[in-house]
Amino acid sequence: MRLTGVGRRYGLGGPWILRDLDLEIPAGSLLRVEGANGSGKSTLLRLLAGIDAPSAGRITGRPRTAYVPERFPAALPMTAGAYLTRLGRIHGLGRAAAVRGAQEWLERFGAGAYAGTPLSELSKGTSQKVAVAQGLMGTPGLLVLDEAWTGLDRTSRGVLDEAVRERVTGGTRVVFVDHDPGRLAGAVDVALRVEGGGIFTLPAPSRDRWQAPGPPSALNARCPRTPDGPRCARTVIVAEPPPGAVLPPHLPGTAELLGEGAVELTVAGPQADDALRTLLNARPPWHIRSVTEAPHP
Ligand SMILES: Nc1ncnc2c1ncn2[C@@H]1O[C@H](COP(=O)(O)OP(=O)(O)OP(=O)(O)O)[C@@H](O)[C@H]1O
């Protein structure tokens, strides 16, 4: 899935909320999106989910998508179970699998007793569980979570963490926004910051490194543009192997061991996508700790 020159502004002549974004999201990757209030995080997530269209540029290769919005439209005239079954059908499940999935997800979130309750009568917390469960019905190629953990109890937040990890391992792209900087810290492949209309890569957010992320490197601004989008002279990828793995064959660039098995891979800019794809598609996949674009000297 790829974003090319994507921009969004609301209304004719309104200010650009996002501008000239270029981004590739490989299968099986976990992206965290952060940024100040009003910076455009939800706008970016709605574009990714396909429920809003870019004002400029294009998004290609979007797979079947599930989306948990910041606000859940709980006023639909249906019970929780019927709603989830309907969503499961939309996500491509057969009727029996959709009914089973609806009950299973409600139970995993400790809300099995509410399958027959109308959505409008659910508490806020249970509504949020239903909102999250609908995103987990079926096996989408892209799962977009906009503050989906907010309003869930501690146990349910853990259930959602686990479900996200399962999805990513199964090849789903997951993009999320969450207030907790440590959310899924060890599993995040790329952290993006939305700021001033652009997106910036941050070092992979393990809890301690998050405190001092260092200067963001501009994903868009510093690299020369080509007909295929911006290209940097070099990209440095730091990746950790799954236990017992060796470096996948046919990996482009030069690799340097960093200790504890982690590898720093330096590739020519155009080969970065290939290298990331190879590492993320390895079975089991490598964990991408950071991706740093190095501009032309
Ligand atoms: N439908 C809309 N019409 C007009 N302006 C909008 C619309 N949706 C968002 N905006 C504006 O776009 C900007 C970015 O909003 P967005 O909700 O994407 O930010 P955010 O980073 O998700 O914010 P928050 O952290 O507060 O949720 C804001 O200035 C907002 O007012």
The ligand as an SDF file (V2000), in Angstrom:
LIG
                    3D

 31 33  0  0  0  0  0  0  0  0999 V2000
  -14.4640   17.5310    8.6540 N   0  0  0  0  0  0  0  0  0  0  0  0
  -13.6650   18.5830    8.8890 C   0  0  0  0  0  0  0  0  0  0  0  0
  -13.9570   19.8000    8.4090 N   0  0  0  0  0  0  0  0  0  0  0  0
  -13.1450   20.8500    8.6260 C   0  0  0  0  0  0  0  0  0  0  0  0
  -12.0060   20.7880    9.3240 N   0  0  0  0  0  0  0  0  0  0  0  0
  -11.6500   19.6010    9.8490 C   0  0  0  0  0  0  0  0  0  0  0  0
  -12.4580   18.4280    9.6600 C   0  0  0  0  0  0  0  0  0  0  0  0
  -11.8650   17.3960   10.2770 N   0  0  0  0  0  0  0  0  0  0  0  0
  -10.7270   17.8860   10.8300 C   0  0  0  0  0  0  0  0  0  0  0  0
  -10.6040   19.1990   10.5770 N   0  0  0  0  0  0  0  0  0  0  0  0
   -9.4990   20.0670   10.9940 C   0  0  0  0  0  0  0  0  0  0  0  0
   -8.2920   19.4530   10.5820 O   0  0  0  0  0  0  0  0  0  0  0  0
   -7.2890   19.6240   11.5850 C   0  0  0  0  0  0  0  0  0  0  0  0
   -6.7430   18.2550   11.9640 C   0  0  0  0  0  0  0  0  0  0  0  0
   -7.7820   17.5330   12.6200 O   0  0  0  0  0  0  0  0  0  0  0  0
   -7.5780   16.0290   13.0770 P   0  0  0  0  0  0  0  0  0  0  0  0
   -8.8150   15.6080   13.7960 O   0  0  0  0  0  0  0  0  0  0  0  0
   -7.1140   15.2230   11.9390 O   0  0  0  0  0  0  0  0  0  0  0  0
   -6.3590   16.1900   14.1170 O   0  0  0  0  0  0  0  0  0  0  0  0
   -5.8420   15.1950   15.2460 P   0  0  0  0  0  0  0  0  0  0  0  0
   -4.3550   15.2790   15.2400 O   0  0  0  0  0  0  0  0  0  0  0  0
   -6.4520   13.8490   15.0890 O   0  0  0  0  0  0  0  0  0  0  0  0
   -6.4150   15.8830   16.5520 O   0  0  0  0  0  0  0  0  0  0  0  0
   -6.7480   15.2610   18.0110 P   0  0  0  0  0  0  0  0  0  0  0  0
   -5.4450   14.8020   18.5870 O   0  0  0  0  0  0  0  0  0  0  0  0
   -7.3020   16.4270   18.7480 O   0  0  0  0  0  0  0  0  0  0  0  0
   -7.7400   14.1570   17.7960 O   0  0  0  0  0  0  0  0  0  0  0  0
   -7.9310   20.3740   12.7240 C   0  0  0  0  0  0  0  0  0  0  0  0
   -7.6100   21.7430   12.5670 O   0  0  0  0  0  0  0  0  0  0  0  0
   -9.4050   20.1630   12.5170 C   0  0  0  0  0  0  0  0  0  0  0  0
  -10.1510   21.2660   12.9890 O   0  0  0  0  0  0  0  0  0  0  0  0
  1  2  1  0
  2  3  1  0
  2  7  2  0
  3  4  2  0
  4  5  1  0
  5  6  2  0
  6  7  1  0
  6 10  1  0
  7  8  1  0
  8  9  2  0
  9 10  1  0
 10 11  1  0
 11 12  1  0
 11 30  1  0
 12 13  1  0
 13 14  1  0
 13 28  1  0
 14 15  1  0
 15 16  1  0
 16 17  2  0
 16 18  1  0
 16 19  1  0
 19 20  1  0
 20 21  2  0
 20 22  1  0
 20 23  1  0
 23 24  1  0
 24 25  2  0
 24 26  1  0
 24 27  1  0
 28 29  1  0
 28 30  1  0
 30 31  1  0
M  END
$$$$
